[in-house]
Amino acid sequence: MHAFQPVNPEDIEEGAYSFVGQKIIITCKNGEKINAVSASWGGVGYVWNKRVTFIFVRANRYTRECIDKSGEYSISFVNQEAYRGALKYLGMVSGRDEDKIAGSRLNVNNYEGIPFIDEAHEVIPCKVLYAHPFDESSFIDKSIIRDLHLDNDKYIMYVGEVQTILLK
């Protein structure tokens, strides 16, 4: 019999678990207009015989409109300290009202038409496979709704197929 050692997931610095706890930038487009938002919820995995990411976007966000229209998004990982101001800005301002990319002083690149943040050190371009709104009645642990104030905000979960991984 093999001996296994328990490891706190927060101590894992590489691989899929490193996604957890970081701010990410979700980038998408609506026609020619590019939009981005910072987010904290998401992950990577393998489902339906595909490598996937999953992200959560507020239903009232312009980002949702862009993803729904294009069927694509990217997840950009940037240096959290160096881009703290940009991450905060992207989470506070609406892309309906202004050019958030210009306001954040970030630059856009693209992979096969999927926009991403050029300053990122890692990017995951994705094609949407699945989208579904949170349903409060589906939460087994109701404290999540209370603690995260999910009763006031409606979220959409997107599952996207990983097209490739771009590393700088």
Z-matrix of the N, CA and C atoms (Angstrom, degrees):
N
C 1 1.434
C 2 1.526 1 108.95
N 3 1.331 2 116.94 1 139.23
C 4 1.458 3 121.99 2 -179.82
C 5 1.527 4 110.58 3 -87.37
N 6 1.304 5 115.16 4 150.12
C 7 1.461 6 120.63 5 176.04
C 8 1.523 7 108.75 6 -96.12
N 9 1.306 8 116.47 7 131.21
C 10 1.464 9 122.03 8 178.27
C 11 1.519 10 108.91 9 -114.15
N 12 1.319 11 115.14 10 141.88
C 13 1.451 12 121.32 11 178.44
C 14 1.526 13 109.43 12 -108.70
N 15 1.321 14 118.04 13 129.14
C 16 1.465 15 118.91 14 176.52
C 17 1.529 16 109.94 15 -70.22
N 18 1.305 17 115.80 16 140.71
C 19 1.465 18 122.00 17 179.46
C 20 1.517 19 108.02 18 -129.02
N 21 1.306 20 115.86 19 133.33
C 22 1.455 21 120.54 20 175.51
C 23 1.530 22 107.76 21 -68.44
N 24 1.347 23 119.48 22 124.06
C 25 1.473 24 120.52 23 -179.42
C 26 1.527 25 113.44 24 -54.88
N 27 1.340 26 116.93 25 -27.37
C 28 1.470 27 119.76 26 179.38
C 29 1.528 28 112.01 27 -69.22
N 30 1.333 29 117.30 28 -16.66
C 31 1.456 30 121.13 29 179.62
C 32 1.523 31 113.26 30 -87.84
N 33 1.310 32 117.86 31 -8.39
C 34 1.459 33 121.48 32 179.62
C 35 1.520 34 108.43 33 -84.01
N 36 1.318 35 116.97 34 121.49
C 37 1.448 36 121.56 35 -173.52
C 38 1.515 37 114.01 36 -101.87
N 39 1.316 38 118.12 37 -7.53
C 40 1.457 39 120.41 38 -177.75
C 41 1.519 40 109.86 39 -131.07
N 42 1.309 41 115.12 40 161.25
C 43 1.459 42 120.35 41 175.99
C 44 1.515 43 112.48 42 83.71
N 45 1.310 44 114.83 43 -166.14
C 46 1.460 45 120.95 44 -172.55
C 47 1.525 46 113.23 45 -58.76
N 48 1.330 47 118.14 46 -33.00
C 49 1.458 48 120.11 47 -177.11
C 50 1.522 49 112.73 48 -72.08
N 51 1.324 50 118.05 49 -17.75
C 52 1.463 51 119.64 50 179.77
C 53 1.517 52 111.63 51 -68.59
N 54 1.331 53 118.35 52 -17.34
C 55 1.461 54 123.58 53 177.39
C 56 1.527 55 110.09 54 -62.05
N 57 1.314 56 116.74 55 -37.66
C 58 1.450 57 122.61 56 -173.18
C 59 1.520 58 110.64 57 -65.11
N 60 1.311 59 116.67 58 133.47
C 61 1.449 60 121.96 59 174.94
C 62 1.514 61 115.11 60 88.81
N 63 1.310 62 118.18 61 -9.46
C 64 1.460 63 120.86 62 177.75
C 65 1.519 64 110.03 63 -91.57
N 66 1.308 65 115.48 64 152.21
C 67 1.455 66 119.95 65 166.07
C 68 1.519 67 106.10 66 -80.16
N 69 1.293 68 115.60 67 138.40
C 70 1.459 69 121.62 68 175.59
C 71 1.517 70 107.82 69 -119.88
N 72 1.311 71 116.34 70 165.70
C 73 1.464 72 120.53 71 173.44
C 74 1.522 73 107.04 72 -117.54
N 75 1.319 74 115.18 73 119.31
C 76 1.460 75 121.79 74 175.68
C 77 1.524 76 106.12 75 -93.19
N 78 1.317 77 116.27 76 124.13
C 79 1.464 78 121.12 77 -178.62
C 80 1.524 79 108.30 78 -121.13
N 81 1.334 80 115.05 79 140.49
C 82 1.461 81 121.39 80 -178.14
C 83 1.523 82 108.13 81 -154.65
N 84 1.337 83 115.42 82 176.70
C 85 1.462 84 117.24 83 179.12
C 86 1.520 85 110.40 84 -140.28
N 87 1.318 86 113.21 85 156.21
C 88 1.451 87 122.87 86 176.12
C 89 1.523 88 105.40 87 -127.56
N 90 1.327 89 116.67 88 96.64
C 91 1.464 90 119.58 89 -171.81
C 92 1.511 91 108.02 90 69.35
N 93 1.322 92 116.23 91 -121.04
C 94 1.463 93 120.86 92 178.57
C 95 1.523 94 112.33 93 -95.81
N 96 1.325 95 117.59 94 -9.20
C 97 1.465 96 121.58 95 -177.83
C 98 1.525 97 110.25 96 -83.29
N 99 1.343 98 115.79 97 125.51
C 100 1.464 99 122.05 98 -178.91
C 101 1.520 100 108.02 99 -99.23
N 102 1.321 101 116.00 100 139.03
C 103 1.451 102 121.96 101 179.68
C 104 1.525 103 109.11 102 -131.90
N 105 1.316 104 116.27 103 152.60
C 106 1.458 105 121.64 104 177.37
C 107 1.520 106 109.26 105 -145.55
N 108 1.313 107 115.55 106 150.16
C 109 1.458 108 121.23 107 176.35
C 110 1.524 109 108.03 108 -144.28
N 111 1.325 110 116.37 109 144.36
C 112 1.464 111 119.32 110 173.95
C 113 1.522 112 108.00 111 -85.30
N 114 1.310 113 116.01 112 148.53
C 115 1.459 114 121.30 113 -177.87
C 116 1.523 115 109.41 114 -148.25
N 117 1.317 116 115.13 115 159.47
C 118 1.462 117 120.66 116 178.66
C 119 1.515 118 113.20 117 -118.27
N 120 1.313 119 117.68 118 -14.30
C 121 1.454 120 121.17 119 -175.71
C 122 1.509 121 110.45 120 -103.35
N 123 1.298 122 115.64 121 132.09
C 124 1.454 123 120.03 122 176.09
C 125 1.505 124 110.57 123 161.62
N 126 1.307 125 115.58 124 -178.04
C 127 1.446 126 120.30 125 179.37
C 128 1.507 127 111.54 126 -177.08
N 129 1.310 128 114.69 127 -178.05
C 130 1.456 129 122.08 128 178.62
C 131 1.515 130 108.28 129 -127.77
N 132 1.311 131 115.61 130 156.39
C 133 1.450 132 118.59 131 179.59
C 134 1.508 133 112.33 132 -175.02
N 135 1.315 134 113.82 133 -162.18
C 136 1.450 135 121.41 134 -178.51
C 137 1.519 136 106.78 135 -139.66
N 138 1.326 137 116.56 136 118.21
C 139 1.466 138 121.72 137 -179.33
C 140 1.518 139 108.23 138 -150.03
N 141 1.314 140 117.03 139 149.97
C 142 1.464 141 122.65 140 178.97
C 143 1.531 142 111.75 141 55.94
N 144 1.330 143 115.66 142 35.69
C 145 1.466 144 123.14 143 -179.48
C 146 1.528 145 112.79 144 62.49
N 147 1.317 146 116.28 145 28.50
C 148 1.470 147 120.93 146 -179.08
C 149 1.525 148 110.27 147 -138.07
N 150 1.326 149 114.56 148 148.39
C 151 1.473 150 120.11 149 169.22
C 152 1.524 151 106.34 150 -78.09
N 153 1.324 152 115.90 151 131.38
C 154 1.460 153 119.68 152 -173.78
C 155 1.519 154 112.10 153 -137.58
N 156 1.309 155 114.46 154 163.37
C 157 1.456 156 122.43 155 164.20
C 158 1.515 157 106.35 156 -118.12
N 159 1.317 158 115.39 157 159.61
C 160 1.451 159 119.36 158 170.53
C 161 1.520 160 107.97 159 -134.19
N 162 1.308 161 114.61 160 136.63
C 163 1.459 162 122.18 161 -178.64
C 164 1.519 163 108.68 162 -132.51
N 165 1.310 164 115.82 163 162.41
C 166 1.457 165 122.26 164 179.76
C 167 1.516 166 108.41 165 -128.56
N 168 1.325 167 115.94 166 126.01
C 169 1.464 168 122.04 167 -175.73
C 170 1.517 169 108.01 168 -126.71
N 171 1.316 170 116.74 169 135.28
C 172 1.465 171 119.54 170 175.84
C 173 1.531 172 109.32 171 -60.69
N 174 1.317 173 114.59 172 138.47
C 175 1.466 174 120.82 173 -175.75
C 176 1.522 175 112.73 174 -62.47
N 177 1.327 176 117.68 175 -29.08
C 178 1.463 177 120.18 176 -177.52
C 179 1.530 178 113.61 177 -89.42
N 180 1.326 179 117.81 178 2.95
C 181 1.462 180 121.30 179 -178.46
C 182 1.525 181 111.84 180 -79.10
N 183 1.311 182 114.53 181 147.94
C 184 1.460 183 120.79 182 173.76
C 185 1.530 184 109.99 183 -62.30
N 186 1.327 185 116.59 184 -31.44
C 187 1.468 186 121.55 185 177.29
C 188 1.523 187 110.59 186 -55.17
N 189 1.315 188 116.62 187 -40.51
C 190 1.467 189 119.60 188 179.24
C 191 1.528 190 110.12 189 -61.46
N 192 1.323 191 117.28 190 -45.40
C 193 1.466 192 120.54 191 179.42
C 194 1.529 193 110.62 192 -58.19
N 195 1.330 194 116.10 193 -42.87
C 196 1.466 195 120.65 194 -178.37
C 197 1.523 196 111.44 195 -65.62
N 198 1.322 197 116.51 196 -46.09
C 199 1.467 198 119.52 197 -179.69
C 200 1.522 199 109.90 198 -64.42
N 201 1.324 200 116.81 199 -43.26
C 202 1.468 201 119.70 200 -179.80
C 203 1.527 202 111.64 201 -61.45
N 204 1.325 203 116.30 202 -37.93
C 205 1.465 204 119.92 203 -178.34
C 206 1.524 205 112.30 204 -75.22
N 207 1.331 206 116.81 205 -43.21
C 208 1.473 207 120.17 206 -174.91
C 209 1.525 208 113.42 207 -87.45
N 210 1.334 209 116.81 208 -29.18
C 211 1.460 210 120.02 209 -175.60
C 212 1.523 211 113.35 210 73.49
N 213 1.337 212 116.61 211 19.27
C 214 1.463 213 121.68 212 -176.97
C 215 1.522 214 109.71 213 -143.23
N 216 1.317 215 115.06 214 157.21
C 217 1.457 216 121.77 215 170.68
C 218 1.521 217 107.91 216 -161.29
N 219 1.303 218 115.32 217 165.21
C 220 1.466 219 119.54 218 171.82
C 221 1.510 220 108.07 219 -128.41
N 222 1.315 221 114.00 220 155.95
C 223 1.462 222 121.37 221 173.53
C 224 1.516 223 105.98 222 -115.86
N 225 1.328 224 115.52 223 121.40
C 226 1.466 225 121.12 224 179.69
C 227 1.519 226 109.34 225 -111.26
N 228 1.323 227 115.57 226 133.72
C 229 1.452 228 122.64 227 177.45
C 230 1.530 229 107.39 228 -105.89
N 231 1.323 230 116.33 229 119.73
C 232 1.461 231 121.24 230 179.45
C 233 1.524 232 109.02 231 -118.59
N 234 1.318 233 116.25 232 164.16
C 235 1.455 234 121.68 233 175.03
C 236 1.533 235 108.35 234 -62.34
N 237 1.324 236 115.91 235 118.79
C 238 1.467 237 121.33 236 -174.11
C 239 1.527 238 112.87 237 -62.11
N 240 1.308 239 117.45 238 -38.63
C 241 1.469 240 120.96 239 -179.04
C 242 1.527 241 111.40 240 -74.74
N 243 1.317 242 116.19 241 -48.33
C 244 1.463 243 120.62 242 -175.80
C 245 1.529 244 112.32 243 -64.53
N 246 1.326 245 117.59 244 -30.38
C 247 1.463 246 120.87 245 -175.32
C 248 1.528 247 112.74 246 -115.46
N 249 1.317 248 116.31 247 24.95
C 250 1.468 249 121.57 248 -179.81
C 251 1.529 250 111.54 249 -54.69
N 252 1.312 251 117.94 250 -45.94
C 253 1.464 252 121.96 251 -179.48
C 254 1.524 253 112.15 252 -63.90
N 255 1.320 254 116.80 253 -43.05
C 256 1.468 255 120.65 254 179.05
C 257 1.521 256 110.81 255 -64.96
N 258 1.326 257 117.04 256 -41.62
C 259 1.468 258 120.82 257 178.95
C 260 1.526 259 110.70 258 -61.57
N 261 1.312 260 116.34 259 -43.10
C 262 1.465 261 120.47 260 178.87
C 263 1.524 262 110.66 261 -64.67
N 264 1.314 263 116.54 262 -45.87
C 265 1.463 264 121.64 263 -179.92
C 266 1.532 265 111.46 264 -59.38
N 267 1.323 266 116.78 265 -46.14
C 268 1.465 267 120.90 266 -177.90
C 269 1.524 268 112.22 267 -62.95
N 270 1.325 269 116.73 268 -26.69
C 271 1.452 270 120.56 269 178.56
C 272 1.515 271 114.44 270 -84.61
N 273 1.337 272 117.40 271 -15.25
C 274 1.462 273 120.69 272 -174.31
C 275 1.519 274 114.35 273 -102.60
N 276 1.310 275 118.01 274 -25.86
C 277 1.465 276 122.18 275 -171.30
C 278 1.526 277 109.87 276 -106.55
N 279 1.319 278 117.27 277 146.83
C 280 1.463 279 120.93 278 178.97
C 281 1.522 280 111.44 279 -92.17
N 282 1.323 281 115.68 280 135.68
C 283 1.457 282 121.62 281 175.31
C 284 1.519 283 112.69 282 -69.59
N 285 1.327 284 117.89 283 -15.06
C 286 1.467 285 120.73 284 174.55
C 287 1.530 286 110.61 285 -67.23
N 288 1.341 287 115.28 286 -31.08
C 289 1.452 288 120.82 287 -171.43
C 290 1.521 289 114.26 288 -95.81
N 291 1.313 290 117.13 289 -24.97
C 292 1.462 291 119.25 290 -176.87
C 293 1.522 292 111.10 291 -159.02
N 294 1.317 293 115.27 292 171.47
C 295 1.459 294 122.50 293 176.74
C 296 1.527 295 107.38 294 -82.34
N 297 1.327 296 116.40 295 97.29
C 298 1.457 297 121.01 296 -176.16
C 299 1.519 298 112.63 297 -66.83
N 300 1.309 299 117.07 298 -31.67
C 301 1.468 300 119.85 299 179.76
C 302 1.529 301 109.57 300 -63.26
N 303 1.328 302 116.36 301 -48.65
C 304 1.467 303 120.11 302 178.74
C 305 1.523 304 110.44 303 -61.85
N 306 1.327 305 116.91 304 -43.76
C 307 1.459 306 121.22 305 -179.38
C 308 1.519 307 113.32 306 -64.22
N 309 1.304 308 116.90 307 -29.71
C 310 1.466 309 120.86 308 -179.76
C 311 1.529 310 112.07 309 -85.78
N 312 1.332 311 116.26 310 -9.51
C 313 1.468 312 123.37 311 -177.76
C 314 1.528 313 112.58 312 64.16
N 315 1.323 314 114.99 313 29.18
C 316 1.457 315 120.26 314 175.39
C 317 1.517 316 108.98 315 -101.26
N 318 1.313 317 116.74 316 168.03
C 319 1.459 318 122.34 317 -179.95
C 320 1.522 319 109.66 318 -120.81
N 321 1.312 320 115.50 319 151.59
C 322 1.458 321 121.35 320 -178.10
C 323 1.518 322 110.03 321 -108.31
N 324 1.299 323 115.69 322 139.61
C 325 1.442 324 124.45 323 171.58
C 326 1.525 325 104.88 324 -123.90
N 327 1.313 326 119.02 325 -177.14
C 328 1.468 327 118.90 326 175.24
C 329 1.516 328 110.56 327 -152.35
N 330 1.318 329 113.29 328 154.76
C 331 1.450 330 121.58 329 174.29
C 332 1.520 331 106.69 330 -123.87
N 333 1.320 332 116.90 331 112.73
C 334 1.462 333 122.71 332 -178.79
C 335 1.529 334 111.86 333 47.29
N 336 1.328 335 114.75 334 43.16
C 337 1.454 336 121.10 335 176.41
C 338 1.518 337 115.49 336 87.60
N 339 1.337 338 118.19 337 -7.15
C 340 1.461 339 121.54 338 178.06
C 341 1.529 340 107.86 339 -91.77
N 342 1.339 341 118.17 340 116.94
C 343 1.467 342 120.09 341 -177.28
C 344 1.525 343 112.22 342 -72.66
N 345 1.333 344 115.19 343 150.06
C 346 1.460 345 121.22 344 174.19
C 347 1.520 346 108.84 345 -150.74
N 348 1.313 347 115.94 346 168.65
C 349 1.463 348 122.41 347 -177.96
C 350 1.529 349 109.50 348 -84.54
N 351 1.322 350 116.14 349 121.63
C 352 1.461 351 122.54 350 -174.88
C 353 1.525 352 112.53 351 -66.26
N 354 1.314 353 118.33 352 -26.93
C 355 1.467 354 122.07 353 -179.39
C 356 1.527 355 112.56 354 -76.72
N 357 1.303 356 118.22 355 -6.14
C 358 1.466 357 122.16 356 -177.90
C 359 1.522 358 111.28 357 -66.37
N 360 1.325 359 115.97 358 153.19
C 361 1.464 360 120.86 359 173.24
C 362 1.524 361 110.35 360 -97.25
N 363 1.329 362 116.80 361 -16.55
C 364 1.460 363 122.11 362 176.50
C 365 1.525 364 107.96 363 -149.80
N 366 1.335 365 115.68 364 141.26
C 367 1.468 366 121.48 365 -178.10
C 368 1.525 367 108.53 366 -138.66
N 369 1.342 368 114.87 367 140.57
C 370 1.461 369 120.15 368 175.48
C 371 1.529 370 108.10 369 -123.96
N 372 1.325 371 118.36 370 100.43
C 373 1.464 372 121.71 371 174.69
C 374 1.538 373 109.68 372 -76.88
N 375 1.331 374 116.66 373 138.26
C 376 1.470 375 120.97 374 -174.01
C 377 1.526 376 112.41 375 -137.34
N 378 1.323 377 114.68 376 149.66
C 379 1.468 378 123.30 377 170.58
C 380 1.522 379 107.03 378 -107.84
N 381 1.328 380 117.22 379 130.73
C 382 1.460 381 121.40 380 -176.99
C 383 1.526 382 110.75 381 -66.16
N 384 1.329 383 115.24 382 130.13
C 385 1.458 384 122.44 383 175.13
C 386 1.526 385 111.14 384 -106.32
N 387 1.334 386 116.24 385 -29.25
C 388 1.458 387 120.59 386 -169.86
C 389 1.520 388 108.83 387 -155.84
N 390 1.318 389 116.43 388 141.18
C 391 1.462 390 122.21 389 173.86
C 392 1.523 391 107.90 390 -142.14
N 393 1.331 392 115.40 391 135.59
C 394 1.461 393 118.85 392 -179.92
C 395 1.525 394 109.71 393 -155.19
N 396 1.331 395 117.56 394 136.47
C 397 1.468 396 120.12 395 177.37
C 398 1.530 397 111.43 396 -72.57
N 399 1.336 398 115.25 397 149.56
C 400 1.464 399 119.96 398 172.01
C 401 1.517 400 107.96 399 -60.73
N 402 1.291 401 115.90 400 140.99
C 403 1.457 402 122.21 401 175.12
C 404 1.527 403 106.24 402 -119.89
N 405 1.334 404 116.29 403 111.99
C 406 1.463 405 120.31 404 -176.41
C 407 1.521 406 112.37 405 -54.44
N 408 1.326 407 117.76 406 -33.68
C 409 1.458 408 120.53 407 -178.21
C 410 1.529 409 112.36 408 -69.45
N 411 1.323 410 117.87 409 -14.59
C 412 1.466 411 121.24 410 -179.85
C 413 1.526 412 113.31 411 -86.45
N 414 1.326 413 117.59 412 -10.96
C 415 1.456 414 120.44 413 178.81
C 416 1.525 415 109.71 414 -76.03
N 417 1.306 416 116.77 415 121.64
C 418 1.456 417 122.02 416 175.54
C 419 1.524 418 108.69 417 -75.53
N 420 1.330 419 116.01 418 -44.59
C 421 1.463 420 121.94 419 178.36
C 422 1.529 421 108.02 420 -91.53
N 423 1.315 422 116.65 421 95.78
C 424 1.476 423 122.45 422 -176.13
C 425 1.525 424 112.41 423 -67.16
N 426 1.347 425 117.79 424 -17.22
C 427 1.466 426 119.64 425 179.17
C 428 1.525 427 111.29 426 -64.89
N 429 1.316 428 117.33 427 -25.11
C 430 1.473 429 120.18 428 177.64
C 431 1.521 430 109.74 429 -61.48
N 432 1.305 431 117.09 430 -44.55
C 433 1.472 432 121.36 431 178.98
C 434 1.526 433 109.89 432 -60.61
N 435 1.320 434 116.15 433 -46.66
C 436 1.467 435 121.30 434 -178.39
C 437 1.534 436 110.90 435 -67.30
N 438 1.333 437 116.86 436 -51.15
C 439 1.464 438 120.93 437 -173.46
C 440 1.519 439 113.22 438 -66.95
N 441 1.319 440 117.41 439 -32.72
C 442 1.464 441 121.15 440 -178.99
C 443 1.528 442 112.46 441 -102.14
N 444 1.329 443 116.58 442 6.68
C 445 1.467 444 122.31 443 178.18
C 446 1.525 445 111.68 444 56.09
N 447 1.314 446 116.51 445 38.75
C 448 1.464 447 120.61 446 -178.45
C 449 1.518 448 112.66 447 -72.21
N 450 1.319 449 117.10 448 -13.77
C 451 1.463 450 118.81 449 177.83
C 452 1.527 451 110.91 450 -73.09
N 453 1.325 452 116.78 451 -17.47
C 454 1.465 453 120.60 452 179.14
C 455 1.523 454 112.58 453 -94.56
N 456 1.323 455 117.03 454 -24.00
C 457 1.461 456 122.09 455 -178.21
C 458 1.515 457 109.75 456 -120.24
N 459 1.297 458 116.06 457 135.83
C 460 1.459 459 120.79 458 175.80
C 461 1.526 460 107.64 459 -100.61
N 462 1.318 461 116.29 460 135.41
C 463 1.463 462 122.02 461 -178.73
C 464 1.520 463 110.50 462 -120.35
N 465 1.328 464 114.37 463 151.96
C 466 1.451 465 122.66 464 173.22
C 467 1.530 466 107.09 465 -112.74
N 468 1.314 467 116.27 466 131.89
C 469 1.463 468 120.42 467 173.53
C 470 1.523 469 107.59 468 -95.31
N 471 1.323 470 115.67 469 127.78
C 472 1.465 471 121.99 470 175.30
C 473 1.519 472 108.49 471 -111.95
N 474 1.310 473 116.03 472 135.78
C 475 1.458 474 122.23 473 170.48
C 476 1.522 475 105.59 474 -112.42
N 477 1.328 476 115.46 475 122.87
C 478 1.458 477 120.16 476 -177.84
C 479 1.512 478 112.02 477 -120.09
N 480 1.315 479 116.17 478 137.55
C 481 1.462 480 120.18 479 176.63
C 482 1.524 481 109.65 480 -75.48
N 483 1.314 482 115.72 481 129.60
C 484 1.461 483 121.55 482 179.01
C 485 1.522 484 108.41 483 -69.57
N 486 1.328 485 116.34 484 122.65
C 487 1.466 486 121.39 485 179.02
C 488 1.523 487 111.08 486 -84.09
N 489 1.308 488 115.63 487 -38.26
C 490 1.465 489 124.10 488 177.14
C 491 1.506 490 106.43 489 -170.95
N 492 1.300 491 117.32 490 176.77
C 493 1.465 492 122.09 491 170.93
C 494 1.513 493 106.04 492 -123.01
N 495 1.314 494 115.68 493 127.06
C 496 1.463 495 122.15 494 -179.81
C 497 1.521 496 109.00 495 -102.68
N 498 1.303 497 117.10 496 123.22
C 499 1.455 498 122.67 497 178.62
C 500 1.515 499 110.11 498 -116.80
N 501 1.304 500 116.97 499 138.47
C 502 1.466 501 121.34 500 178.38
C 503 1.508 502 109.10 501 -87.84
